């Protein structure tokens, strides 16, 4: 199986999980969507058309959260190393569930922030990006076509079930804060699961810039980094509106 066939198989698995697996032949699928990236866009389109008969994923509220104090961060990135050494058995900041490296020079706004932003090229403030353990509706969980993002008791952290993850990266496209990581070696997504209540990033920080605290909703206090491109189906959105009628 070549790379294109493998990518196509993954996308078709996602379609199947969404209830669409038998509706498109290989020729039809390629004609509509192309391969790989375009294929995933087609999946988002099909979900947006309401053809996927998947219910909205409702998760119990998380019981813990890692929070950061940017005024104390020294940019040493020990947190990233501790995270990946514990979770992945290797020092790989690109896989880290806490993200500091990407904000070192320009802050969360990137180069567009320039001297007016954070980071070494801005005001010197190093911002640590962390998973918000979002309340319902959880963006990454509802974007996953295979229900691979679940909760892990007793903290109810949102975690990736590696047995279910098909590597489609829809969760990455769904997170407004770009907190999903992807391991190219395993072709699996990964995210913060609070290290079972003993976050290694918190333990490794020499400046005490991180803390593990009882959960609180911070999603309305921290501006999104990007506009999510994964689309939740109208069916899911409707069920959410029904639950949250005002």
Secondary structure, 3 states (H helix, E strand, C coil): CCHHHHHHHHHHHHHHHCCCCCCCCHHHHHHHHCCCHHHHHHHHHHHHCCCCCCCCCCCCCCCCEEEECCCCCCCCCHHHHHHHHHHHCCCCHHHCCCECHHHCCCCCCHHHCHHHCCCCCCCCCCCCECCCCCCCCCHHHHHCCCCCEEEECCCCEEEECCCCCCCCCHHHHHCCCCCCEEECCCCEEECCCHHHHCCHHHHHCCCCCEEEECCCCCCCCCCCCCCCCCCCCHHHHHHHHHHCCC
